[in-house]
Amino acid sequence: MPMPLAEPVPFRQDAAVVGLVGLAHASSHFSHLLLPLMFPVFMAEFSLSYSQVGLLMTVFFVVSGIGQAAAGFAVDRLGARPLLFAAQAILALACAAASLANGYPALLLVAALAGLGNATFHPVDFTIMNQRVSAPRLGHAFSAHGLTGNLGWAAAPLFLVGLTRLSDWRTAYLAAAMMYLAILALLWLHRDKLSTRAVVRPAGMAQENKLAFMKLPVVWWCFGFFLLSTMTLAVVQSFSASILKAVHGVSIEAATLTLTAYMLCGAAGMLVGGFVVGRAAHNDRVVAIAMTVAALCLALCSTGLLGGTGTMVVLAATGLAVGIGGPSRDMMIKRATPRESTGRVYGMVYSGLDVGFALSPMVFGLFMDRGWYAATLLGAAGTLLLSVAAALAVGRQSTGTVATG
């Protein structure tokens, strides 16, 4: 007699988990812009240079990168939920400290706190989704996760700059602190939907066995993919408005709107990518195609042949291409992750994001200082093509990895 089929997980149950995790992810991306949006204010208020405010973001991403790799081990040991709650509390503390900042040392402390708060999100988010969302809906969960991150980026200027104009920057940071506390309260109220299993290991397990996943080449190919693709994203976020203004005479308002359009196109692409990921047998190839199209768009923008309006349109379309590959990227990492090592692998792999964000302004900032605007976009396109090679290497080496303990 055949065994009865297991009752499918209700859509509402999966949607609640994805919604809560997505809200947390949006708050993480919001934190990326806590300091950069106020750079002009800090430079005027505390007489700071570009290099000094730039160092704030280096501190943020160095702390976040180291913390993210360490957080992966903590997630496997303690479960994801405690670290999620701690992250929201730390980000609230960072915003409160920013509202009281009276000089550069205080801002460095804020950058370190915000980086620490941001560190846990990727190992936490993906551990919760992999354990709590039903397999048939996991691709759409990854899609929603990426979409909410983009929305967090898009919301930050509206929230912080808007409140600064209505009142002042200190009030804006206090409001941000209250926002993080409100998110923490909501997550606490629905904590039953966010619980995960900690990894149970033998008491005498050797330390080298706990680190065995680091010997897998596929883990480092994943790390390299995130580092390279994020360097390109950082170019778009940091320099696209300046390039449009310098090369095509585009107003700063229109140039900034192009960056917002890039993020919104990225969110739309992730919605499309959520349907693509469920139908693709080879996620690495989907990622490779999407990133190649995006790289070609950036290379076309670097030529200057499109004019101001055409460049803005194609630059926004680059976000759509990258977004379509996003859910397949996350599924590619899942399939490359050894069993019982989810938190550690995600922590290590996604720390490549932080390294990319930290390196890119230093590398391409030199190009921008010399007025090499076309070379900056072309370099970003070349870096993205290198990430394509890394994605295909992940696909080649993933076979058998999932079964590795």
N, C-alpha and C positions, 0 to 999 in steps of 0.2 A: 504494500500500500504506500503510495507516495506521501512524503512529508508535506504538511500544509505549508503554504507560502507564508513568509513572515509579513505581518501587517506593515504597509508602507508608512514611513514617518510623515505625519501631517505637515502640509506646507507651512501652516502657521508656526509650527515649532521651529522649523529650519529658518523661516523668515525672521523670527524673533532673535535667534542667535546671530544671524548675519547682520541684522539691524544694529544690535548692540556692539558687535565687533566693528562694524563700519563707522559708528559714531566715535568709538575710541580711535580708530585709524584717522578719521578726519581731524580729531584733536591733535594727533601726532603731527600731521602735515601743517596744521595751523601753527604749531610751535616752531617750525622751520623759519617762519617769517616774523616771529615775535620781535627779533632784533633788527633785521635788515630794513623793515619798513620805517623804523625810527632813526636810521642812520643820519639823515639830514638834521633831525632834531638834536641828536647826541653831538654831532659835529659843531653845531651852533651853541648848544647849551654848555658843553664841557670843553670846547676848543680842541677837538680831536681831528686827526688826519685820516685820510682814506686807509692808510696802512693800519692804523690803530683800530678803526671800526672793522676792517677786514679780518683782523686777528680775532675779533669776537666770534666770528663764524668758524674760524679754524678751531678755536677752543671748543665751540659747540660740537662740531662734527668729530673731533678727536675723542672727546669724552663719550659721545654717542657711539662711535665705532668700537672703542674698547669695551664700553658697557654692554653693547649689543652682543658681542661675542661671549662675554661672561654671562649675560642674562640667559642665553640659550641653555647653559648648564643648570642655572637656577630653575628654569622652567621645567626641565626634566626631573629635577630633584623635588621641587616644591609644588609643582602644578602651575598653571598659567595665571589663575585668578588673583592670588596675592600680589603678584608683580604688576598686574594691570591696575589694581587699586593703588599701589604705591606710586606708579608712574603718574597717575592723575593728581595725587597729593603733591608730588614733587613739582609738577608743572604749575600747580596753583601757588606753591611757595615761590617758584621762580618769578611768576608774574607779580606777586606781592612785593618781592625784593626789588623788582624793576621799578615799581611805583615809588620806592623810597630811595632809589639810587642817587648818590650825590657826587659821583665822579667815576673815573675810568676803572679803578679797582673794583668798585661795586658792580659795574657792568660786566667785568670779567667773571665775577662770582655768579651773576645771573646767567651768563653764557654756559658756565659749567653746570649749574643746576638744571637749566633747560635741556642741555645735552644728555644729562643723566636721566631726566624724565622721559626723553624721547627714545632712550636706548632699548627699552624692553618690547616695543610694540610689535615688531615683526615676528620674533619667536613666540610671543604671547598670542597674537592674532591667528597665526597659521596653526598653532597647536590647538587652539579652541576650535577652529573651523574643521580641521582634519578629524578631530575626535567627536564633534557635536553635530556636524552637518552631514546629512545622508549623501552617499556617494553620487547618486544621479544628479544632485543639485550642486555638487562641489564646484564645477566649472562656473556656474552662475554666481556662486558665493565669492569666488576669486574675482570675478568681474565686478561685483558690487563693492568688494573691498578696495579695488583699485580706483573705482569711480569716486568713492567717498573720500579717498585721499586727495584726489584732484579738487573736489569740492571744498575740502579744508584749506587748500592753497588759495582757492578763489575767494573764500569767505574772509580770510585774514585781512586783506586790504580794506574791505568794506567795514569790518568790525573796528579795527584799530585806527585806521586813518579817519573813518567817519566819526568815531567818538572823540578823537583828538581835535577835530575841527569843531565839534559841538562844545567841547569842554577843554581838556588839555591831555597831554600824553600820560601823565600820572593817573588820571581818572580812567583812561583807556586800559591801562595795565591792571588797575584794581577790578575793573569790569571783567577782564580776561580771567583774573584769579577766581572771581565768583562763577564764571562760566565753567571752569575746570572743576570746581567744587560741586556745581550742579550736575555735571556729567558723572562725577564720582558717586553722588547720591543715587542717580538713576541706575548706574551699574550695580550698586550695592542692593537696591531694591529687587533687582532681577538676577541676583548672584547665582541662583540655582541653575540658570541657563548657561553659566560661564564656567562651571566646574570642569576640571580635567583630571585625568589619572596621572599621578606622578610615576616615573619609571622606577620600578623596584629592581634593585640589583643585589647580588650576593654581597654580604658584608665584607668579605675578603677580596673583592674584585680589585685587581691591580689598577693603578692609575693609568698605566699605558693602555689598558683595554678600554678605559673610558675615553681615551683620546684616539682610539684606533680609527675613527671616522676621518681624522685629519690626514691619514695616509692614503685616502682614496683620491685619485686624480680628479674624479668628477666633481668633488667638493670644491677644488681649487679652480676648475674651469667655471663652475657656477659663480664663485667669488669674482673671477676675472670678468665674467659677463656683466655682473652688476657694477663693478668698478668702471668699466669702459662705457657702458650705456649711460650711467649716471653722469659721467664727465660731460657727455653731450647735453644732457638735460640741464646741467648747471650752466653751460654756455648760453643756452636759450634763456634761462631764468635771469642770469646775471648781466648778459651783454646784448641781448637782441634789441632792446629798446635803444641803447646807445648806438648800435650799428645802424639801425633804421634812421635815426636822427642824423648821424654823421654822413652816411652815404647818400641817403635819398631826401634829406631835409624834412623828414616826417616829424610832426609835432610830438612832443613828449606824451601828450594825452593819447594820441592815436597809436603811438608805439606801445604804450602801456596797455591799451585796449587789445592790441595784437597778442600780447602775452596772455591776457585773460582769455582771448579766443583760443589760443593754443591749449590752455588748460581745459576749457570747456569741450573742445574737439577731442582732447584726450579722454575725457569722461564719456563722450558719445562713442568713441572707438572702443572703450572697454565694455560698453553695453553690447555692441556688435560682437566683440571678441568672446563674450560669454556664450554666444550661440556657436561661434566657430570652434571653440575648444571642445565642445561635446561631440563634434562631428569629425575632428581631425585625428588621424591615427598617429601622426608624428608631430608632437607639439613643437619640437625644436625647429622643424621646417617652417611652421607657421611663424614662429618668432623670427627666423632668418629672413623670410620674405617681407614681413612687416618692417623690420629694421632696415633692410636694404632699400625699400621704397622711401622710408624716412630719410636715409642718408642721401639718396639721389635728390630728394626735395631740398635738403640743406645745400648740397653742392650746386643746384640750380640757383638758389638764392644768392650764393657767393659770387656768381658771375656778374650781378648787377644788371642783367639784361631785362629783368621783369619790371623795372621801375618800382617806385614806392608802393603803390597799391598792389601790384602783382606779387611783390615780395612778401607783403603782409599776408595775402591770401594763401600763398604756398607755404609760408612759415606756419600758419595756423593749421593747414592740412597735414603738416608733419606730425602734429599732435594726434591727429586722427589715426595715422598709420601706426605710431608708437602705441596708442591706446588699444588698437585691435590686437596687437601682439601681447598685451599685458596679461590677460588670463591664461593664455597658453604658456607664457613665461613661468607663471606661478605653478601651473600643472607640471611643467617640465622639471621644476625644482622638486616638487612632491615626488615625482617618479624616480628622481635621482637620490632621494633621501633614504638611508638605511632605516629599517624598523627599529623602534625604541630609541632613536636618536633625533627625533623631530626638532626638539627645542635647540639642541646643540648645533645641528646642521643649519637650521634657519638663522640662528644667531650669528654663526660664522659667515654664512653666505651673504646675508643681507647687510652685514657690516661693510661689505663692498660698496654699498650705497654711500655710507658715511665717508669712506676713503675717497670715493669719486668726487663727492661734494667738496671735500677738503682740498684735493689736488687741483681740480679744474680751474678755480680762480687764480691759483698761483701760476699754472702753465699758460693758460690763455690770457690771463691778465697782462703778461709780458707782451703778447701780441697786440693787445688793445692799447697799451702804453705807447707802442711804436706806430700806431695807426694802421696796423695790418688787419683791417676789418674783413676783407675777403678771405684772408688766410685763416682768420678765426673761425669763420663758418665752414671753410673747407676742412680745417683741422677737426672740427666737431663731426663733420660727415665721415672723415677717415676713421676717427675713433669709433664711431657707431658701426662702421663696416668691420672693424676688428672685433667688436662684440658679436657680430654675426658668426665669425669663425669660432668664437668661444661657445656660442649656443649650439652650433653643429657638433662641436666636440663633446658637449654634454650629452647630446642625443646618442652619439656613437658609444659612449662609455657607460650609459645608464643601465644597459642590459645586465641584469644580475645584481645590481647594486641594492635594489629594494629588498632583496632577500638577505642582505648582509646584516649581521647583528651589530 
